[in-house]
Amino acid sequence: MIVAEAQQLNQVIKNSEEYTRYQSAMHAVQSNPELYQKMNEFRRRNYELQSYDDGVNRYQEIHNLGLEYETVLRNPVVNEFLVAEQMLTRKMTMVYETIADGLELDYSYME
């Protein structure tokens, strides 16, 4: 029963405004392979910088990355994609948190 409900949720997400906007924006940016490649370089480097967990504030590095890719980031197609991606990611985070709310799982083995 849980799997069937998960499949229904999957369809609801696919039909959502956030996912539809994300898909449309992704197809628009993918129609320009060079722009898509540059945007993905930015996304990858930004993710790597934000994923470091060594206690160092990477604000300046992230700022410099934004300056390096300023022309790409100012492109309306890229901007629309990044906004749509952020909106979908936030919505998915809310869904995951809602699903896990109140579930008690033992993660003590990971300590």
C-alpha positions, 0 to 999 in steps of 0.5 A: 500500500505504501508503494502505491501511495508513493507512486501517486505522490510521484504523479502529483509531483510530476504534475505540480507547478514547480516540477512543470516549471523546472522541466520547461526551464531545463529544456530551454537551457538545454536547447543551447548546449554551450550555455547548458555546459557553462551553467552546469560548470557553475552549478558543480563548482558552487555545489562543491564549495558549499558542500565542504564541511571543514569549518571554513567560511567559503563566502569569498570563494562563492562570491568570486565564483558568481563573478566568474560566471556573471555573464552566464548567471545573467542570462534569463534562461539560466536565471529561470532554470536556477530559480525553478530548480531552487523552488522545486528543491525546496518543495521536495525538501518539505515533502521529504521532511513531511514523510519523515516527520515522527518516524523514529529510526535508529542511526546510532550505528553511524556514530 
